[in-house]
Amino acid sequence: MESEQVQRETQKFIREKVDEADAEGLVVGLSGGIDSATCLKLAVSALGSEKVLALIMPGEPSRKKNIEDARGLAESLSVKRTEIEIDETVESFRESLSFEPGKEGLGNVRARTRMVYTYALANKENLLVLGTGNRTEFLLGYFTKYGDAATDIAPLLDLYKTEVRQLAKHIGLDRKFIDKKPTAGLWKGQTDEDEIGTSYETMDRILEALVDEEKSMEKASQYLEAEKDVIKRIDDMYRNSEHKREGVQGLELEKD
């Protein structure tokens, strides 16, 4: 699908969902990365700046440059912004535990803390929460359950990361957002590609082959210029994260 059509469909989707919910607009958690920046710009073009609120949440390990970029984008789009420091809340929660949650556990606490604040603001202002996740992250389970995945609408969810980059270029997003190394901002020094072990371009090609085209791992390895261990790692992440995509699983009982 051409980027122009994707833009039109995305804007239409945003307007329809806000109207259906009888909401006043949207709140976007703005990290300074490409996904949230693209979402903010699409939201403004769909609804107008007066109906979009940017929520910026400084705190470790967010890079100072990312926060500055987020502020600059909100200002350039003339949207209202709110800032909430999350470090004190995260640290208070950690200290209340009788165990050490570890690096990944504390990273998930950060993601869930951000979403608690986002929904508190959304409830106060009668706004929908606009999620910024993409298809690559969704298929890999590369998100925090009840954290960044807890949203009302997710307009990028059918776009792979490489497609988000194409869309970002099309809508005129500043190159500094497009060229950044993606990070979930869960712990210091973390980047998506380093943690997963390959580039988003490779991830997307593998997922397209395994999921969209339903190729076997053997056929995918013949079809793609990627090492077998990388393909297996992506396949394992996809299969092992199924529970994160399905939501709550309840037992269905046969009742007399």
Order of alpha helices (4+ residues) and beta strands (2+ residues): alpha-beta-alpha-beta-alpha-beta-alpha-alpha-beta-alpha-alpha-alpha-alpha-alpha-alpha-alpha-alpha
